[in-house]
Amino acid sequence: MKEPSVRNHIYRYYHCTHRSKDIECHQGVIREEDLQAQLDELLGKYEISPQLYEWGMKALKEIADNEASDRNSIQDMQARTIKETQDTLDNLLDLVARGIITAEQYKQKSAEIEARLAKLQEGQMETSKRV
């Protein structure tokens, strides 16, 4: 026997929030599809000149290039900081091996450095996700 299929439908409605006390609104709710159709119709009445289009595309490319450059700088800085922190942890181990600091001092200091390293790595992961 075949089981009935379950279908989920999502209905979205928009309405005035009445945030502006200066404007009196008597509009009811509107379905998302109807709102989209109204926006398409309204925007379809306008045309962008080729010069404006070219200027806009050039500006967007410049913004994207700047963001990429900034992102690369941030990622490079994060990688350097992580490496320096890891090197500090390695040097700390060397100090204990040479008897310059005690094992207890190593435990205390390494816990602080490892916590900092974990935070840095978490920040690096967040940056990667945003990319």
Phi, psi and omega per residue, in radians:
M1 nan 2.322 -3.092
K2 -1.458 2.284 3.129
E3 -1.439 2.544 3.134
P4 -1.173 2.486 3.126
S5 -1.446 2.526 3.131
V6 -1.789 2.256 3.125
R7 -2.060 2.320 3.098
N8 -1.808 2.357 3.082
H9 -2.125 2.444 3.089
I10 -1.984 2.191 3.110
Y11 -2.033 2.222 3.111
R12 -2.055 2.341 3.115
Y13 -2.198 2.540 3.121
Y14 -2.072 2.633 3.111
H15 -2.654 2.876 3.121
C16 -1.206 2.410 3.127
T17 -1.548 -0.175 -3.125
H18 1.014 0.564 -3.138
R19 -1.272 -0.607 3.137
S20 -1.529 2.039 -3.127
K21 -1.371 -0.220 -3.117
D22 -1.374 -0.384 -3.078
I23 -1.977 2.208 3.102
E24 -1.599 2.190 -3.072
C25 -2.029 2.281 3.108
H26 -2.070 0.242 -3.131
Q27 -1.265 2.511 3.035
G28 -1.570 -2.778 3.111
V29 -1.419 2.767 3.099
I30 -2.405 2.429 3.112
R31 -1.238 2.628 -3.107
E32 -1.004 -0.743 -3.131
E33 -1.087 -0.695 3.132
D34 -1.202 -0.688 3.098
L35 -1.106 -0.768 3.117
Q36 -1.066 -0.722 3.119
A37 -1.104 -0.719 3.115
Q38 -1.122 -0.730 3.120
L39 -1.147 -0.739 3.112
D40 -1.054 -0.739 -3.139
E41 -1.140 -0.775 -3.139
L42 -1.106 -0.840 -3.110
L43 -1.236 -0.454 3.108
G44 -1.146 -0.268 3.133
K45 -1.420 -0.200 -3.067
Y46 -1.895 2.612 3.123
E47 -2.318 2.386 3.120
I48 -1.625 2.336 3.115
S49 -1.196 2.645 3.119
P50 -0.992 -0.642 -3.140
Q51 -1.144 -0.747 3.134
L52 -1.153 -0.699 3.114
Y53 -1.061 -0.837 -3.140
E54 -1.079 -0.757 3.128
W55 -1.076 -0.779 3.140
G56 -1.097 -0.750 3.137
M57 -1.152 -0.671 3.109
K58 -1.128 -0.750 3.130
A59 -1.124 -0.738 3.124
L60 -1.119 -0.688 3.110
K61 -1.128 -0.708 3.121
E62 -1.116 -0.734 3.105
I63 -1.098 -0.784 -3.140
A64 -1.098 -0.723 3.123
D65 -1.109 -0.743 3.122
N66 -1.123 -0.730 3.120
E67 -1.112 -0.706 3.120
A68 -1.119 -0.727 3.129
S69 -1.125 -0.795 3.118
D70 -1.080 -0.768 -3.130
R71 -1.066 -0.758 -3.141
N72 -1.119 -0.691 3.101
S73 -1.101 -0.752 3.133
I74 -1.108 -0.789 -3.131
Q75 -1.122 -0.685 3.103
D76 -1.114 -0.773 -3.140
M77 -1.114 -0.724 3.115
Q78 -1.100 -0.752 -3.135
A79 -1.115 -0.740 3.118
R80 -1.100 -0.767 -3.121
T81 -1.127 -0.694 3.098
I82 -1.121 -0.752 3.128
K83 -1.113 -0.760 3.118
E84 -1.080 -0.702 3.127
T85 -1.175 -0.711 3.090
Q86 -1.121 -0.710 3.090
D87 -1.083 -0.694 3.102
T88 -1.072 -0.734 3.104
L89 -1.116 -0.738 3.108
D90 -1.108 -0.729 3.127
N91 -1.131 -0.608 3.109
L92 -1.108 -0.714 3.095
L93 -1.115 -0.666 3.107
D94 -1.113 -0.665 3.129
L95 -1.114 -0.674 3.118
V96 -1.240 -0.656 -3.136
A97 -1.148 -0.557 -3.141
R98 -1.546 -0.032 3.091
G99 1.407 0.278 -3.119
I100 -1.377 -0.615 3.060
I101 -2.180 2.805 -3.122
T102 -1.471 2.889 3.102
A103 -1.097 -0.632 3.122
E104 -1.138 -0.746 3.088
Q105 -1.098 -0.690 3.110
Y106 -1.063 -0.826 -3.127
K107 -1.014 -0.803 -3.097
Q108 -1.128 -0.871 -3.080
K109 -1.225 -0.691 -3.112
S110 -1.160 -0.585 3.100
A111 -1.092 -0.735 3.106
E112 -1.106 -0.798 -3.101
I113 -1.177 -0.721 3.120
E114 -1.119 -0.650 3.088
A115 -1.129 -0.747 3.094
R116 -1.102 -0.728 3.131
L117 -1.096 -0.734 3.118
A118 -1.088 -0.720 3.109
K119 -1.116 -0.745 3.127
L120 -1.095 -0.751 3.138
Q121 -1.156 -0.622 3.084
E122 -1.132 -0.746 3.084
G123 -1.075 -0.684 3.112
Q124 -1.123 -0.703 3.109
M125 -1.123 -0.715 3.126
E126 -1.088 -0.733 3.120
T127 -1.107 -0.736 3.132
S128 -1.100 -0.683 3.114
K129 -1.124 -0.700 -3.129
R130 -1.158 -0.538 3.130
V131 -1.079 nan nan
